[in-house]
Amino acid sequence: MMSAIQPPPHRGRLTAGMLLGLAFLAGAAQADDGASIEAGREASQSCAACHGAQGNSPTPAFPSLAGQPARYLVSQLKAYRGGKRENAIMNAQAANLSDQQIRDLAAYYAAQRREVADPADAGSESGAILYAHGREGVPACAACHGVGGHGNRPAGFPALRGLPSAYVVQSLTDFRDGKRAFGQGGLMLPIAAELSDEDIQALAAHIATLD
């Protein structure tokens, strides 16, 4: 596992170049080994009701996990287990997971094909511009998450395509409020700090169109 990237002590600005440099360093870190996809598949049975049998969520209330980078999933499950990321359902689900089970689950979901069943027809022009090009103080989302929202597996940056709008809004708001300051999430803090409620809604609306 890569060591946690600590968030800046105050609001700052990250350029796209800085983010891509950090992505390169993250990608150079050695991935977890010893994970079992088959063991992860068995362990995932208790997750299927919310996240789908193969990690493609059947309801917009919960995010799809299929195809997400294993490193990202490991960090999130450990954060839920340790209470650094708060969600009543996930805190309870992750509470008794061992490190091995977390690695196995992450390996299983990372190996699944991500499917976007029903992308939104209408998005947000301002959200599309912000996502693709950014603005002063806000690097383009595409720099880390990809033009089509496919993420960056070597760096551990998550895929955004297929995520429910409500989930994206909540995640960006949590970053802005400093509630997800652990691991690579620290990179998002100075970016989200520059986003208004309208920006967040616009980005969520655009991301909902990515297929």
Backbone torsions as a table, in degrees:
resi	resn	phi	psi	omega
1	MET	NA	139.4	173.7
2	MET	-71.5	151.8	178.4
3	SER	-72.5	155.4	-177.3
4	ALA	-65.7	139.1	174.0
5	ILE	-91.3	115.3	-175.8
6	GLN	-75.8	139.7	178.9
7	PRO	-68.2	152.2	178.0
8	PRO	-60.8	150.6	-179.0
9	PRO	-71.9	-11.2	178.8
10	HIS	-150.8	169.4	179.0
11	ARG	-60.9	126.8	179.8
12	GLY	-138.1	-175.2	-177.9
13	ARG	-123.4	130.4	175.8
14	LEU	-111.5	129.9	176.7
15	THR	-85.6	165.3	177.9
16	ALA	-61.9	-36.4	178.5
17	GLY	-62.6	-41.9	177.8
18	MET	-62.8	-42.4	-179.8
19	LEU	-64.5	-40.5	179.5
20	LEU	-67.9	-33.8	175.5
21	GLY	-64.4	-43.2	177.2
22	LEU	-64.9	-36.3	178.0
23	ALA	-62.7	-38.6	178.9
24	PHE	-64.4	-43.6	178.9
25	LEU	-64.1	-40.4	179.3
26	ALA	-64.4	-39.6	-179.6
27	GLY	-68.0	-24.7	-179.9
28	ALA	-77.0	-17.1	-179.5
29	ALA	-69.6	146.7	-178.7
30	GLN	-73.0	133.3	179.5
31	ALA	-75.4	161.6	175.4
32	ASP	-60.4	142.8	174.4
33	ASP	-120.4	172.8	179.2
34	GLY	78.8	10.5	179.5
35	ALA	-84.7	147.7	179.9
36	SER	-118.0	118.2	178.6
37	ILE	-64.7	-39.7	-178.9
38	GLU	-65.2	-43.8	177.6
39	ALA	-63.9	-35.9	177.1
40	GLY	-65.3	-38.2	177.9
41	ARG	-62.0	-42.6	179.3
42	GLU	-66.4	-41.5	-179.2
43	ALA	-68.6	-24.7	-175.4
44	SER	-75.5	-8.7	-176.9
45	GLN	-58.9	-33.5	179.3
46	SER	-77.9	-10.2	179.9
47	CYS	-95.8	-16.1	-169.2
48	ALA	-63.7	-31.9	-176.8
49	ALA	-59.0	-35.5	-179.6
50	CYS	-97.5	-39.6	-170.6
51	HIS	-106.0	1.9	178.3
52	GLY	89.8	154.4	-175.2
53	ALA	-60.7	-33.7	179.0
54	GLN	-120.9	25.2	175.2
55	GLY	87.7	5.1	174.2
56	ASN	-102.3	107.1	-170.4
57	SER	-61.5	134.4	178.4
58	PRO	-82.8	-3.6	-177.0
59	THR	-140.9	144.0	179.4
60	PRO	-69.2	-3.7	179.1
61	ALA	-74.1	-19.9	-176.0
62	PHE	-131.6	144.5	-178.5
63	PRO	-76.6	150.0	171.2
64	SER	-75.4	144.2	179.8
65	LEU	-109.5	-17.0	-177.7
66	ALA	-56.8	133.7	175.3
67	GLY	78.6	0.3	177.1
68	GLN	-73.5	148.2	179.1
69	PRO	-58.7	137.2	-179.2
70	ALA	-58.7	-39.7	-178.6
71	ARG	-61.7	-39.6	178.5
72	TYR	-65.2	-45.6	-178.8
73	LEU	-64.1	-39.7	177.0
74	VAL	-59.3	-46.4	-177.7
75	SER	-64.2	-38.4	-178.8
76	GLN	-70.7	-42.3	179.6
77	LEU	-65.3	-38.1	177.2
78	LYS	-67.9	-35.2	177.9
79	ALA	-67.1	-40.9	175.5
80	TYR	-63.9	-44.2	-178.7
81	ARG	-61.0	-40.1	-178.1
82	GLY	-88.1	-1.5	179.0
83	GLY	79.9	7.0	177.7
84	LYS	-71.9	-29.0	173.4
85	ARG	-115.0	125.1	-171.5
86	GLU	-100.5	125.0	172.2
87	ASN	-162.3	121.7	-171.6
88	ALA	-57.0	-42.3	-178.7
89	ILE	-68.6	-49.8	-174.9
90	MET	-71.8	-33.9	177.0
91	ASN	-60.2	-41.3	179.4
92	ALA	-70.2	-41.2	-179.0
93	GLN	-65.1	-37.7	-175.2
94	ALA	-88.4	-12.1	-171.5
95	ALA	-53.8	-38.6	-173.8
96	ASN	-106.8	12.3	178.1
97	LEU	-76.9	135.0	174.3
98	SER	-81.9	167.0	176.2
99	ASP	-59.3	-38.7	180.0
100	GLN	-64.9	-43.5	178.6
101	GLN	-62.7	-38.3	177.9
102	ILE	-64.0	-44.4	178.2
103	ARG	-63.2	-40.7	179.9
104	ASP	-64.6	-46.0	178.3
105	LEU	-60.0	-44.5	-179.4
106	ALA	-62.4	-41.9	179.5
107	ALA	-64.2	-40.5	-179.7
108	TYR	-63.8	-52.0	-177.1
109	TYR	-66.2	-35.9	178.7
110	ALA	-63.6	-26.9	-178.1
111	ALA	-85.4	-6.8	-177.1
112	GLN	-87.6	152.2	179.0
113	ARG	-80.2	127.6	179.8
114	ARG	-81.6	129.5	-179.5
115	GLU	-122.5	135.2	176.2
116	VAL	-112.8	102.3	-171.2
117	ALA	-75.5	-36.4	-170.9
118	ASP	-145.6	71.2	178.7
119	PRO	-65.0	150.7	-179.2
120	ALA	-67.1	144.3	178.9
121	ASP	-78.6	-36.8	-177.8
122	ALA	-117.0	134.1	-179.9
123	GLY	-118.2	-132.0	-179.2
124	SER	-141.1	124.2	179.7
125	GLU	-63.8	-44.2	-179.8
126	SER	-66.5	-35.3	177.1
127	GLY	-66.6	-39.2	178.8
128	ALA	-64.0	-41.2	179.5
129	ILE	-66.1	-45.1	-179.4
130	LEU	-64.2	-40.0	-179.8
131	TYR	-64.6	-46.1	-173.3
132	ALA	-82.4	-32.9	-171.0
133	HIS	-122.3	-19.2	-176.4
134	GLY	67.2	-161.7	174.8
135	ARG	-161.7	-178.8	-179.3
136	GLU	-56.7	123.7	179.3
137	GLY	86.6	-9.2	-179.1
138	VAL	-131.4	98.2	177.4
139	PRO	-61.5	153.6	177.8
140	ALA	-59.6	133.9	176.2
141	CYS	-59.0	-34.0	-177.4
142	ALA	-62.4	-22.7	-178.6
143	ALA	-61.0	-33.7	179.9
144	CYS	-109.0	-34.5	-173.1
145	HIS	-100.4	-1.6	177.2
146	GLY	87.2	149.2	-178.4
147	VAL	-57.8	-41.0	-179.5
148	GLY	-96.3	10.3	178.0
149	GLY	75.8	24.4	-177.6
150	HIS	-83.0	-7.8	179.0
151	GLY	79.8	-171.8	-179.7
152	ASN	-137.5	98.8	-175.4
153	ARG	-62.6	-48.8	-178.5
154	PRO	-57.7	-37.1	-179.3
155	ALA	-84.7	-14.2	-179.2
156	GLY	82.4	16.7	178.5
157	PHE	-84.9	128.8	-170.5
158	PRO	-71.5	153.9	170.7
159	ALA	-72.9	142.5	179.2
160	LEU	-107.4	-23.3	-178.8
161	ARG	-61.0	135.8	179.0
162	GLY	88.3	-3.1	178.6
163	LEU	-80.1	137.8	178.8
164	PRO	-63.4	144.9	-179.4
165	SER	-56.3	-43.2	-178.4
166	ALA	-61.8	-36.5	179.2
167	TYR	-67.9	-42.5	179.1
168	VAL	-63.8	-44.1	178.4
169	VAL	-59.2	-47.3	-179.2
170	GLN	-63.5	-41.6	-178.9
171	SER	-64.5	-47.2	-179.9
172	LEU	-65.3	-37.2	177.3
173	THR	-65.5	-40.8	177.7
174	ASP	-64.2	-39.8	176.0
175	PHE	-61.8	-45.4	-178.6
176	ARG	-62.4	-34.5	-179.2
177	ASP	-87.1	2.1	178.3
178	GLY	76.8	18.6	-177.0
179	LYS	-86.1	-10.8	178.9
180	ARG	-127.8	64.3	-174.4
181	ALA	-98.7	16.3	-176.0
182	PHE	-99.1	152.2	176.5
183	GLY	54.9	-141.9	-179.3
184	GLN	-66.6	-15.5	177.5
185	GLY	-58.5	-22.8	177.4
186	GLY	-59.8	-25.8	177.5
187	LEU	-65.6	-27.5	-175.6
188	MET	-81.5	-20.1	-173.4
189	LEU	-59.4	-52.0	-179.2
190	PRO	-68.7	-24.2	177.6
191	ILE	-74.4	-51.0	-179.2
192	ALA	-63.6	-27.8	179.2
193	ALA	-62.1	-21.3	-179.1
194	GLU	-93.9	0.5	-176.6
195	LEU	-96.7	132.8	173.8
196	SER	-84.2	170.5	175.0
197	ASP	-58.3	-38.0	-179.5
198	GLU	-67.0	-39.6	177.2
199	ASP	-60.6	-45.5	-178.1
200	ILE	-62.5	-45.1	178.4
201	GLN	-62.6	-40.0	-178.8
202	ALA	-66.8	-42.1	179.2
203	LEU	-64.8	-42.5	178.9
204	ALA	-61.4	-40.8	-180.0
205	ALA	-65.3	-39.0	178.4
206	HIS	-69.4	-45.6	-178.4
207	ILE	-59.5	-32.9	179.2
208	ALA	-63.8	-17.9	179.9
209	THR	-89.7	-11.3	-176.0
210	LEU	-71.3	127.8	-179.6
211	ASP	-121.0	NA	NA
